Amino acid sequence: MATWADLVRPILLLSLLLPASAFYLPGSYMHTYSTSDKISVKVNSLTSIETELPFNYYSLPYCLPDEGIKKSAENLGELLMGDQIDNSPYRFKVNVNESLYLCTTNPLSEHDVKLLKQRTRDLYQVNMILDNLPAMRYTQQKGGVVIQWTGFPVGFTPSGGSEDYIINHLKFKVLVHEYEGSGVEIIGTGEEGLGVMSEAEKKKANGYEIVGFEVVPCSVKRDSEVVSKLNKYDKIDPVGCPLELEKSQIIREGEKVSFTYEVEFVPSDVRWPSRWDAYLKMEGARVHWFSILNSLMVIFFLAGIVFVIFLRTVRRDLTRYEELDKEAQAQMNEELSGWKLVVGDVFREPACPKLLCVMVGDGIQILGMATVTIIFAAFGFMSPASRGMLLTGMIVLYLFLGIAAGYVGVRLWRTIKGTSEGWRSLSWSISCFFPGIVFAILTVLNFILWGSKSTGAIPISTYFVLILLWFCISVPLTLLGGFFGTRAEEITYPVRTNQIPREIPARKYPSWLLVLGAGTLPFGTLFIELFFILSSIWLGRFYYVFGFLLVVLFLLVTVCAEVSVVLTYMHLCVEDWRWWWKAFFASGSVALYVFLYSINYLVFDLRSLSGPVSAILYLGYSLVMAFAIMLSTGTIGFLMSFYFVHYLFSSVKID
């Protein structure tokens, strides 16, 4: 009979072999437009890789929409990511190429000039969205290398110059594909809802779909007398970009800035399901493939050697021990050292048992959240078109997995203590330990963001929503899981614990050095993907190779389990029965290397990051990530070591 694993394995392999462009689940219901239909551009927060502090688009003196500033529908993930999507005065008519005047600002004040210069020097980017597609820009470097960006700069400073110039003229190119709505079913998963188009809807949908959105920014100094006679959306002459500095709009006090734009609609063969391919193409794809496969081969090779040696050693010890009669076993116990001599102490209660149960419970919750999220993302359900969906999904999963955290934590507590007494207090601790620490760190960072007036600051209302979700969903479910843990079958130890602890022989070097060194092997499976993930977070790149990440997660779980078991066995062999915490930190110590790598990334890859505020934000978020990794990987190692120790001493015949 085929098992579940047999059925799923070929699907997983297929998802890994297919390129990113081969499968796409749209982030929203497909829109089709007729010629001359009006479409509007939305604006997101201003962002910079120099500061990592997002700011509101309208914090700069840009043209305002006639109907006033209106925020688009936001989800929890968008708010936490610092996205603030607003409407804008930029409006197009489908398949109508035109050049239009928008507005002219009042004379720039000293504050406006200071702010524009600061945003320009900090390399802030303006992010625009049309039909859920970010505006994309291409720049050609020396040697003919073309680099792709999302958004365009607020302004620019010529090399060697002291003056700054503002981007006030935009040349938009909208790629459209003619759609005839026959033989194709489009499933939407975005804010417009979920559904399959009926035949009547398909006929209605005939028209043009937007499959690309590009922008060429430039700076143009307009004649004040000419623009004073223009009204909003009046037609103007097209402009060739780029222009000489003498014809560009300088940022200077008292200057009036006129904003204009051009739009050109270009037919394209790209279809709706493939329109995100241009954004998801990762630079250095060959290096990415080679690095990942190289890591997989090395880790499988090392893990295989360790596992084979370990199995042969344990099997030989068990075979020799069980072949002896009782008298010979007693004599062997007196003469030999090793794991067999700690049989009366191996299950002795560890130090701080409540803290251990809390950390294991939280580790289960984080590990479950990460696993389910990555699996869903690997199959395309976390489309980049749905902004904030990934973070929102992770939060929802974490809340509902509180039941698993409570169950595992309380059941481990019953195993260690032999009683369910105190399970309510333990469940409360599990539900508050990790979220409480994260809330404390985020609150400190949030005060810093508030002080900087950044849109990255979490609003007070969102804070209350998060607290309500925490105490109304996560805490009750954790208590429910703890209750189930008290009713679960008790795990009994295979051997009795002596009343007097056995003395642990002195060692030449501290055992914690070995524990800390053990984290290097799991880190070897993780650090390459970690580079791409950090680049995605801090350099504004799209990360969409979740198939690779799923493989890396599987490898990480495997290596964490093996490393922890081997280290536990080594400690037992030198008669050190205090294995509980060492098993947890043997695999959990990978978090130390993750945090150190984050610092290395800050120093060498984010050298452009400016100011102590940006560095504090980076280190704060890195600390949260490392702490979550420690709890999840430590839990993997501890549970595997517990199973191993229980199985090992269940196999020994004790009189």
N, C-alpha and C positions, 0 to 999 in steps of 0.2 A: 504493500500500500504506500502511495506517495505521501510524504509528510508535508507539513506546512512549509518547512524550509526548502524542500525540493521544488515546491511550486513557485516560491518567491524568488529563489536564486537566479533563474534565467531572466526574470524581469529586472532584477537589480543589475545584472551584467549588461543587459540591453540598454538600460538608462545610462550606464557609465560609458558605453561605447558610442552612443549617439552624440553628435556635437550639439552645442547649446542651441544652434539655429534650427534643429530638426524638430523640436517640441516646444510649444509655447501655449500656455493657457492665458488668454487675454485677461488684462486686469480690469476691464470694464466692457460694457455692452458696446458693440461696434456702432459708430455713428456714420451715417452717410449724409452727404450734403448735395444740394442742387446748385447749379450755377447761380451766382449772386446771393446765395445765402450768407447771412452775416455770422461771423465767428469771432470770438473774443480771446485775447491772450491773457493768461493769468501770470502773476508774479509771485515768486517764493522769496524767502529770506535771503539777504546778502550773505555770502559765505566767503571764507578765506582760509587757505592752508597755512597762512602766516600766524593767525591768532586763534583759530578754531572757535571764535565767538560770532555766532550769527546775529544779524541785525535786521530790523524791519526795513523793507524796500522803501517805504515812505518816510523813513528817518532822514533821507536825503531830499533835496529840493527837486523832485521829479513832478511831472504833470499828473494831476489828479483826475479820476474818471468823473463824468458829469453826474452820475447817480450816487456819488460818494463811495468811500472805501467799504467794501463788503467782504467778509471772510468766507472762504469756501468751507464746505463740510469737512470737519477734521475728525480723525479717530485718535484714540489714546496714544498710539505709537507715534503719530505725527507730532503731537504736542510734546512728547518726551524727547523727540529728536530735534526739536527746535524749529520745525517747519511752520511757517506762517504764510499760507497761500491766500492772496487777495486778488480782487479784480484789477484791471488796468484800463487805461484809455486806448490801448492799441487794438484796433478792430480791422478785420479783413472782410472782403467779399470774395466768395469762392470763385476761382478762375478769373478774377479781375485783377490785372496788374496795375498798380497805381503808386504814386508818390504823394505823400500827404504831410501837411503841417499839423503839429499837435498844439504846442503852446510855447510861450516865452515866460520865463520866470521873472520875478521882481529882481532888482539889482541885488547881487549876492552880498550878504552881510558878512561881517568878520567871522561869525560863528559858522555860517554856511561854507565859507572858504576853508576854514580850519578843518571842518568835518570832511569835506570833499578831498582835501589834500591827504588827510589821515587815511581815509578809506582807499585812496589811490595808492599811497605808499605801502599800505598793508595788503595790496593785491586782492582787494575784495571783488567778487564776481557777482554780476546780476543774473539771476536765474529766472527764466521765463518758461511758461508751459502752454502748449497749444494742443487741444484734444488729448490731453494726458501725456504728451511727449515733451521732454525737456528740449530747450533750444540748444543746438549743437554748433560748435565753431571749429573750423580747421585752420591751423597755422603751419606754415612751411619754415622749417629750420634750415640751418646750413647743411649742405650735402643733399638737399632735396627731400629730407625726412619730413613727412606730414604728421603732425600731432593733432589728436582729436580732443576737444574740451567740451564740457557742458557749461553753458553760460558765457558771458563776456565781461571784460573788466569795467569797473566804474570809470576809470580813466587811465592815463599812461604818463610816464615820465621818460622823455628821451634820454638815451645813454649819454652821460656827461653833462646833461642839462640840469638846471635848477628849477625850471618851471614845470607845472603839471597841467595836463589837458584833459578835459572831460569828454566822454563818449556821449554824443548827443544826436547822432544820426545812425539808424539801424537799417541794414539792407536784409530783409527776410526772404528766404526761399522756402516755399511750402511744396513738398512733394505730394502729389495726389494720384490715386489709382482709381480707375473707373470700375465700379462694382455693379454687377447685373443680378445678384441675388438669386441664382439658380443652382441647385445641387450642392449647396453648402449650408451647413448648420453652424451657427455661431452661438457659443455658450458664454454668457457674461458672468463675471464673478465680482464685479466692482460695486461702487456705491449706487449704481443705477438698478441693481438687483440681479437675480439669477433667473435664467430662462432660456428656452430654445425658440428661435424665431419661427413663427407660423408662415404658411405660404403667402397669406395676405400681407404680413409684415415684410416678407422678402421682396414682394413687388413694390411695396412702399419704400423699401430700403435702397432701391436702385438709385445710383448716383455716384458721388465721388467720396472716397475715404482718404483721410489724411494719413500718410505713411512716413512722412519725414518733415523735420522742422529745423532749418539751418539759419544762421545769422552771421552777417559780416558787420562788425562795429566800426565806426569811424567818427572822427571829430571834425565838425564843420562850423566855421564862424559865419553867421548870417548877417546881412545888412539890416541894421535895426529899423531903418526907414521902410524897407520892403516888408519885413515881417509884421510891422505894426499895422499894416493894412489887411493882414490875413486873418481869417477866422479859423476856428478848429475844423480840421479835416478838409481844408481847402487844398487843391492840388498845387504841387510845386514841381520844379524841374528835377530830374534824377541827378544824383551826384556820383562821381567816380571816386572810389576809395582805393588806397589811402591818399590823403592830400598832404601838401607841404605844410610845415609847421606854421608858416605865416597865415595859412588859410584855416588853421585849426582853432578850436575854441579853448582859450586859456582859462584857467581857474584863477580869478583875481577879484578882489573886493570891488563892488560897483558894476561888475560885468553882468549883462543880461544874457541868459543861455536859452537858445531856441531849440526845441526838440522836434525832430522830423523823422519820418521813416518811409521806406519803400517796401513793397511786397511783390513777389513774383511767384506765380503758380507754375510748377513744372510737372508734366506727366511722368509717371514712374511705373516700372514693371513690378516693383516690390508690392507684395500683398499684405493685407492686415496682420495675419499671424506672424509675419516675418519682420514687422516694422521695428521691433526692438533689437534686431540682430546687430545693427550698427553700434548700438550702445553697449552691447554685451560682449563685443570682441575684446579680448584681453591682450594687451601687448606682451610679447615674450611668451606666446603660447607653447612653443617648443621647449623653452627652458622650464616652463611650468610642468609639462608632461614628463620631461626627463627627470626633473628633481623629485617629483612625486614617485615615479616608478623606481628610481634609485633608492629612495627612502624605504619603499615597500620591500624591495629585495634585501636590503641590509637588515631591516628589522626582522623580517621573516627568518633570515639566516641566523641571526643572533638568538632570537627567541627559540628557534628550533634546536639549536645546540644546547642552550640552557635547559630546555624542557627534556630532551633526550637524556642528558647527563643526570638530571634530577630524578627522572623516572627510574633509571637503572640503579641509582644509589639507594633510593628509598625501598625499591623492590628487593634489593639484595639484603638490606638490613632486616626487613620484615621476614624474608624467607629464612635467614639464619636464625632469627629469634624464635620463630614458630616451630622450627625443626627440633629444637632442644626440649628435653623434658623439664619438669618443674624444678628439679634440683639444679640442673645445669643452668636454667634461667636465673635462679636465685644467685648462683655463683657468678654468672655473667654480669648480673646487675652490680655485684660487689667489685668486680674487676674492671669493667669497662665504663667509660664515660660516654655521654651523648644524650640524645633526646629521650632515650628510654628511662633515664634516671630522674627526669622531671615529671614523671607520670602523676605524682601526688601534688604537683604545684602548677601544672600547665593551665588549669582552669581556675586558678585563684583570681579573685576579684581584682580588676585593674585599678590603678589610681584614677580618681575623678570619673567614676562610671557614668554618672548622669551626663556629664559633658560629652563623653564618647557617644552615648546613645543619641544625644541631640545632634551632634555633627554627622553621625551616620544617617539619621532621619532626614536632615536637610540635604545631605549628599544624594540620597535617593530621589528627592524631589527635583533637584537641579539636573541630575543625570537623566531622569525621565523626560523633563522638559526639553533638554538639548537633543535627546535621541529622536523624540517624536517630531520636533521642529525640523531637524535636518532631513528626516525621511520625507516629510511633506514637501520640503523645499527641493529635495532631489528629484521628486516626481513632478515638479513644476507648479505646485499649488501656491507657492510664495512668489508671485510674479512681481518684478520691480515696478510694474505699472500701478500696483496698489501700494501707494506710499504708506509706510507705517504698519503694514499688515504683518510683517515679520515680527516686529517688536510687540505688537498687540497680541499676536498668537502666542508668543512666548509667555507673556504675562498671564493670559487666560489659562494656558496649560499649567503654569506654576501654581496658580490658585487652586485648580481642581486636583492637582497631584498632592495636595496637602494630606489627603486621605492615605496615600501610600507612605508618606513620611511618618505620620502618626502610627500607622500599623507596624512598620519596621522598627521604629525607635522604641515603642512600648514592648514589642515582643523581645527585642534584645535586652531591655531592662528586666523583663521577667526572667530571662535566661540567666542573667548575671546575678540578680538578687534572689531568685527563687520565689518571688511574690509579685503581685500586681499593685501593691500598695505604693501610692505616689504617682500613679500613671497620669492623673489629671495635670498635676504640676509639670510632669515631664512633657506632656502634649502641648501645654502652653509655652514651655521653653522652646520646643521644636518650632512652633509656629512664629515665635518672636525673635529667635536667635539670628538667623541670616537676614531676614527682612529688616530687623532692627538695626543691624550694623550697616546695611546698605542705605537705609533711610538716614542714618546719622551722617554718613559720608556725603550723600546727595544733598542733604540740607546745608552742609558747609559749602559745597560747591555751588549750590543754588544762591546762597547769599552773595557769593563772589559774582555770579552772573547777574543778579539783581543790581549789584553795585555798578556793573558795567553797562546796564540797560540793554542787555542782550535778549533776543527772542529765544535763546537757548534756556533761559530760566523757566522753571516749571511754574505755571500760574498757581495761585493759592487754591483756586477752585479744583484744579487737577490734583493738588495735594490731598484735599479732602476726599476726592473720588478714590484715590489710591488707598487712603486709610480705611474708607468704607469697604472697599473690595477686600482689603486685608482682614479686617475684623468681622465682616459679614459673610465671607466665603471661605477664605483660607483657614482662619482659626477654627470655625465650627467643623469643617471637613477634617482638620488635623485631629480634633477631639474625637470625631466619629471614627477615624482610622485607629486612634489609640484605644477606643472601646473595642473595636474588632480585634486589636492586638491582645487584649486581655482575655478574649474568648477563643483565641487560636490555640492550636495544640502546642503544648509546652515542649521546648527543646531540652532534653535531659543530657547531662554530661555522661560520657561512657566510663569515666573513672571517678573515684572519690578524691577529694582534696584533703591533704593532711592539715592538721591543726597548726603545726609549726612550719613556717616557711623554710624552704631549703636555701642554704647559703649559696650565693652565686659566685663562682670562681672569678678572681681578678683577671682583667684583660690588659694587654699591652697598649691598646688604643681604645678610645671611647667608641661604644657601639653606635652612637648617633652620627659619627662620621660616615659609617657605612650606609646608614639610613638616608642621609642627605645625598650621598653619591649615587644612590639607587635611582634618584629622579632623573638622571641624565639619559637613561635609556628610553623612558616614555617621552621625554622632551625631544629625542631624536625623531620620533614619529610625527611630532606636532609642529616643529619650528618653521618648516617651509610653508605650510598652510597658514601659520600664524603671521608670516610676513605679508601674505596676500590679504588676510583679514584686516590687519592693521592698516595696510595701504587703502583698503576699501573704506575704513572708518575715518581715517585722518587725512587722506589725500583725495577724498571725494570720488573714488573709483567704484564702478559697479562690481559686486562679487556675485557670480552666478554659477560657480562650478561646485555645486553642492554634492554632485556625484563623487567627486574627489574627497570632499569633506566627510561624506558617509563612510568611505573606505578608511580614511584616517581615524575616524571615531572608532570603527571596529578594531583597527590595529591598536589604538590607544588603550581600549578596554582590555584587549588580550595581553598586551605587554605589561600594563599595570597589574593585572592579576598574577602573571608569571613572576614578575620582579618581587612582588610582595610575598608570594608563597616561598620563593627561593630564599629570600632574606629571613623569613620566619623560620624556615628549616635550619638555616645557618646559626641562628640564635639558639634554637633548641639543641643543636649539636654541641654547643659550648656551655650547655646547662643553664642558659639564661631563659627563665620561664616568663619573663615580663615582655611578652610578644604583642600584646594588644595594641598599644599606642604605636609601637614600632612598625607593625603591619600597616597601620593607617598612614603613617607619614612616609613609609618606604615608597609608596606610589604617590602620596599627596605632596611629597617634596618637589614634584615636577612644577608646582605652582611657583616655587622660589625661582626656578630658572626662567619661567614665563615672565615673571616680574622683572628679573634682571635683563631679559631680552627686550622687554618693553622700554627699559631705560636706555639700552643700547640703540634701539630704534629711534628714540627721542634724540639722542646725541648725534647719531650718524646719518639717519634718514630724514629726520625732521629738523635739520639744521636751520631751516628758514623760520621755524616757530619762534615768535618774538614775544618777550615779556614774561614776567613771573606768573601772571594770571593764567596764561595759556599753559605753561608748564605744570602749574598746580592742578588745573583741570585734567590734563593728560594723565598725570600720575594718580589722581584720585580715581578716574575711571579704570585705569590699569590695575589699581589695587582691588577694586571690586571684582574685575575679571579674574585676577589671580586667586582671590579668596574663593570664588565660586568653583574654579578649577581644582583648588585644594580639597574642598569638601567632596566634590564628585569623584575625583580620582582616588582620594583616600578611602572613600566608601567602597569603591571597587576592590581595592587591595585588601581592606579589612575583611569584607564578607567572604572573599575567596580564601583568605588565610584561615578564617574561622572554620569554613567548611573543610579545608585541608587538615587542620589540627584535629577537628572532630572525627574525620574519617581515619586519620592516622592512628589515633589512640583507640578508636573502635576496633581496629584490626589487630591490636595487641591483646594477647590473652593475659588478663590480670587475675591473680588468685584472690 
